[in-house]
Amino acid sequence: MRTSFCERVGVELPIIQAPMGGAVGPALAAAVSNAGGLGMLVPWRADLDNVRQQIRQTRALTSKPFGVNLNLEFPQEQRLEICVEERVPVISFFWRDPSAVVQRAKAAGAIVLHTVGSAEAAKRAVDAGVDIVVAQGWEAGGHVRGTVASLPLVPTVVDAVSPTPVIAAGGIADGRGLAAVLALGAAGAWIGTRFLASEEAAIHPRYRELLFKATENDTVFAEELFDIRWPKAPHRVLRNKTVDAWEAAGKPVSGKRPGEGEVVATSKTGGPIVRYQSVTAGPDAEGDIDALSLWAGQGVGLVSRVQPAAEIVREIAEEARLVLRRLAS
């Protein structure tokens, strides 16, 4: 199971916990890393003290490599400097061209990842100095970079940037998926929705319940439905009453959506939550959880129970080994 990604990063297993904003903290990232994968923090918009605190808390919980994911749609220079100062071993970038920040991260000894949605974007990332490319397929939950499904995307990106390691993202939720993307030439799998079912994920119980009830047909890809904090940010969520009402109204633009501005829930830490707000339903949310932006990928039909994150990592790895052995025989 050791791949070029494992060798490069220094982990035992080619499993990366996707950076799911609002759901991930030091406990989840450290648990994945301790189990042999790579845990990822997501302090996209956190204040600087909080960024440093998350990194230090994670380091206190694990001696293994972990990463920090930064969305380049927001100014990240100061957060990147904290990652550099704290000697974060893996720094992952998302959205926009990473050229201006790659060398700063690498000069500090970090291994740099960047998420892309096409072979052309992958080549540009490698030309900018990125060490490992994440090829995100259209099936992915949350913020979606491209419009091509994982099956055709991953081998195309692998061919475009070889020998640079490629991580496959989108629709992978078990060991069969991991084995499949390894067969496509990927060096690992970037897994999000499955880790929402982990004990360590900081999400509302009702959100988790809805994930377990969902099938592979119960997610929706939208160009601009929920109010992501940057323009033109397509996303995939569970179908719910907010999605249904918006579609029934003809998918109107912001300002004309049904129920817009209505407070549907509240959070002790974040305050009122209005309909169409981009938010991860946390444990302290109260109100109509079913109406919120419930991020999930098309692999959600494979997610059915709560488990410790370490158990999820081990289960995925063992299933992948069994699949690969069976195919080899």
C-alpha positions in Angstrom: 0.0 0.0 0.0 3.0 2.3 0.2 3.0 4.6 -2.9 5.1 7.5 -4.1 2.8 9.8 -2.0 3.6 7.8 1.1 7.3 7.9 0.5 7.3 11.6 -0.3 5.2 12.6 2.8 6.3 10.0 5.2 3.0 8.3 6.0 2.1 4.7 6.0 -1.1 4.7 4.0 -2.2 6.6 0.9 -5.3 8.1 2.6 -5.8 11.8 3.0 -8.6 13.3 5.1 -10.1 16.0 2.9 -10.2 19.6 4.4 -13.8 19.9 5.3 -14.3 23.4 6.6 -16.2 23.6 9.9 -16.1 19.9 10.4 -12.4 19.4 11.0 -10.3 20.3 14.0 -7.1 19.0 15.6 -8.9 15.8 17.0 -9.9 14.6 13.6 -6.7 15.5 11.8 -4.5 14.0 14.4 -6.6 10.8 14.6 -6.2 10.2 10.8 -2.5 10.9 11.0 -2.0 8.6 14.0 -3.8 5.8 12.0 -1.2 6.1 9.2 -3.0 8.5 6.8 -2.6 12.3 6.5 -4.9 14.6 8.5 -5.6 18.1 7.2 -6.6 21.3 9.1 -8.8 23.9 7.4 -8.2 27.4 8.9 -9.3 29.2 5.7 -10.7 32.2 7.5 -9.6 31.6 11.1 -8.0 34.4 13.0 -4.2 34.1 13.3 -4.1 33.1 16.9 -6.6 30.3 16.2 -4.5 29.1 13.2 -1.4 28.8 15.4 -3.5 27.2 18.2 -4.9 24.5 15.9 -1.5 23.6 14.6 0.0 23.3 18.1 -3.0 21.3 19.3 -2.6 18.9 16.4 1.1 18.6 17.0 0.4 17.8 20.7 -1.9 15.0 19.6 0.3 13.4 16.9 4.0 13.0 16.1 3.1 12.0 12.5 2.9 14.3 9.5 -0.3 16.4 9.0 -1.2 19.3 6.7 -2.9 22.6 6.5 -5.2 23.6 3.6 -5.4 27.2 2.5 -8.0 28.6 0.1 -6.3 31.2 -2.1 -9.5 33.0 -2.9 -8.9 34.7 0.5 -5.7 36.5 1.5 -3.5 33.8 3.0 -0.1 35.3 3.4 -0.3 35.7 7.1 -1.7 32.2 7.7 1.0 30.8 5.4 3.6 32.6 7.5 2.2 30.9 10.6 2.4 27.5 8.9 6.0 28.3 8.0 6.9 29.5 11.5 5.2 26.4 13.0 7.0 24.1 10.5 3.8 22.5 9.2 5.1 19.5 7.1 2.4 19.6 4.4 0.7 22.7 3.0 -2.2 22.3 0.6 -3.6 25.1 -1.6 -7.0 25.3 -3.2 -8.6 27.5 -5.8 -6.7 30.1 -7.8 -3.1 30.0 -9.1 -0.7 29.0 -6.3 2.5 30.3 -8.1 2.9 33.3 -5.7 3.0 31.1 -2.6 4.5 27.8 -3.5 8.1 28.8 -3.2 7.6 30.4 0.2 6.1 27.1 1.5 8.8 25.0 -0.1 11.6 27.2 1.2 10.5 26.4 4.7 10.7 22.7 3.9 7.0 22.0 3.5 5.6 19.6 0.9 3.1 21.5 -1.3 -0.1 20.1 -2.7 -2.6 21.9 -5.0 -6.1 20.9 -6.0 -7.1 21.0 -9.7 -10.0 20.0 -11.9 -8.2 19.5 -15.2 -5.0 18.2 -16.7 -4.0 21.6 -17.9 -4.4 23.1 -14.5 -2.3 20.2 -13.1 0.5 21.0 -15.5 0.5 24.6 -14.5 0.6 23.7 -10.8 3.6 21.4 -11.4 5.4 24.2 -13.4 4.8 26.4 -10.4 6.7 23.9 -8.2 3.9 22.0 -6.6 5.1 18.6 -5.3 1.8 16.7 -5.4 -1.4 17.3 -7.4 -4.9 16.6 -6.1 -7.2 15.8 -9.0 -10.7 16.6 -7.8 -13.6 15.0 -9.7 -17.1 16.4 -10.1 -18.5 13.8 -7.6 -16.8 15.6 -4.7 -18.8 17.2 -1.9 -18.4 20.8 -0.7 -16.5 23.1 -3.1 -15.9 21.5 -6.4 -13.1 22.7 -8.6 -13.9 21.1 -12.0 -16.6 19.6 -14.2 -15.1 16.2 -15.0 -15.8 13.0 -13.1 -13.0 11.2 -11.3 -12.8 8.2 -13.6 -11.7 10.1 -16.7 -10.0 12.9 -14.8 -7.5 11.0 -12.7 -5.7 9.0 -15.4 -5.6 12.1 -17.6 -3.9 14.1 -14.9 -1.6 11.3 -14.1 -0.5 11.1 -17.8 -0.1 14.9 -17.9 2.2 15.3 -14.9 4.0 12.0 -14.3 6.2 11.4 -12.3 4.6 13.9 -10.0 2.3 12.0 -7.6 -1.4 12.6 -8.1 -4.1 12.2 -5.4 -7.6 11.3 -6.5 -10.5 13.2 -4.9 -14.3 12.9 -5.4 -16.6 9.9 -4.8 -14.1 7.8 -2.8 -15.6 6.4 0.4 -14.3 2.9 0.9 -11.4 0.5 0.1 -12.9 -0.3 -3.3 -12.6 3.3 -4.3 -9.1 3.5 -3.0 -8.1 0.4 -5.0 -9.8 1.8 -8.1 -7.9 5.1 -8.1 -4.6 3.3 -7.4 -5.4 1.3 -10.5 -5.9 4.6 -12.4 -2.4 5.6 -11.5 -3.2 7.8 -8.5 -0.8 7.7 -5.5 -3.6 8.1 -2.9 -7.2 9.0 -2.2 -8.5 12.3 -0.8 -11.6 11.3 1.3 -14.2 13.7 2.8 -17.7 12.5 3.1 -16.7 9.3 4.8 -14.9 11.2 7.5 -18.0 13.3 8.2 -19.3 10.1 9.8 -16.3 9.9 12.2 -16.7 10.4 15.9 -14.2 13.3 15.7 -16.1 15.3 13.0 -17.6 18.4 14.5 -21.0 18.2 12.9 -24.6 18.3 14.1 -26.2 14.8 14.9 -29.1 15.6 12.5 -26.6 16.4 9.7 -24.9 13.0 10.3 -28.4 11.3 10.3 -29.2 12.8 7.0 -25.9 11.6 5.5 -26.8 8.0 6.6 -30.2 8.2 5.0 -28.9 9.5 1.7 -28.3 7.5 -1.4 -25.9 8.2 -4.3 -28.8 10.1 -6.0 -29.4 12.5 -3.1 -26.8 15.1 -3.8 -27.1 18.2 -6.0 -24.3 20.1 -7.8 -25.0 23.8 -8.1 -23.1 26.6 -9.7 -24.2 29.3 -7.2 -26.9 28.1 -4.8 -25.5 28.6 -1.3 -23.7 31.9 -0.6 -20.2 30.7 -0.7 -17.9 33.5 0.4 -16.3 34.0 -3.0 -18.0 34.2 -6.4 -18.3 31.4 -8.9 -17.7 28.6 -6.4 -19.7 25.5 -7.5 -20.6 23.1 -4.7 -22.3 19.8 -4.0 -24.7 19.3 -1.1 -27.5 17.0 0.0 -30.8 17.6 -1.5 -33.1 19.3 1.0 -36.1 21.6 1.3 -34.0 24.7 0.5 -32.7 23.0 -2.7 -36.2 21.9 -3.7 -37.7 25.3 -3.2 -35.0 27.0 -5.2 -35.3 24.5 -8.1 -39.1 24.8 -8.1 -38.7 28.6 -8.4 -36.6 28.1 -11.5 -33.2 28.4 -9.8 -33.3 32.2 -9.4 -30.2 34.2 -8.7 -29.2 35.7 -5.4 -31.7 38.3 -4.3 -34.6 36.5 -5.8 -34.4 33.1 -4.1 -37.5 31.9 -2.1 -37.2 32.5 1.6 -33.9 34.5 1.2 -32.8 36.2 4.3 -35.0 34.1 6.6 -33.3 32.9 9.8 -33.6 29.2 9.8 -31.2 28.3 12.6 -28.8 29.7 15.1 -25.4 28.8 16.5 -24.0 29.7 19.9 -20.6 30.4 18.3 -21.8 31.9 15.0 -25.1 33.6 15.7 -28.1 33.5 13.4 -28.0 31.3 10.3 -30.1 32.5 7.3 -31.4 30.4 4.4 -28.8 30.0 1.7 -25.9 30.8 4.0 -22.8 28.8 3.4 -22.3 27.0 6.8 -21.4 23.6 8.2 -24.0 22.6 10.7 -22.0 22.2 13.9 -22.9 20.5 17.1 -24.1 23.7 18.7 -26.6 24.6 15.9 -30.3 24.8 16.8 -33.3 25.2 14.5 -34.1 23.8 11.0 -30.9 21.8 10.4 -32.5 20.1 7.4 -32.6 23.5 5.6 -28.9 24.2 5.8 -26.0 23.7 3.3 -25.4 20.0 4.0 -22.1 19.3 2.1 -21.8 15.8 0.8 -20.3 14.0 -2.2 -21.8 11.3 -4.4 -20.0 8.6 -2.3 -22.5 9.4 0.5 -24.5 6.2 -0.3 -21.5 4.2 1.1 -21.6 6.0 4.4 -23.8 4.3 7.0 -22.5 4.4 10.5 -20.4 6.4 13.0 -16.9 5.2 13.6 -13.7 6.5 15.1 -11.6 8.1 12.4 -8.7 5.6 13.0 -11.1 2.7 12.4 -12.3 4.3 9.1 -8.6 4.6 8.0 -7.8 1.0 8.9 -11.1 -0.3 7.3 -10.5 1.5 4.0 -6.9 0.4 3.9 -7.7 -3.3 4.6 -10.5 -3.4 2.1 -8.3 -1.9 -0.6 -5.6 -4.6 0.2 -8.1 -7.4 -0.2 -9.4 -6.0 -3.5 -5.9 -5.6 -4.9 -4.9 -9.1 -3.8 -8.1 -10.6 -5.3 -7.4 -8.8 -8.6 -3.8 -9.9 -8.6 -4.8 -13.6 -8.2 
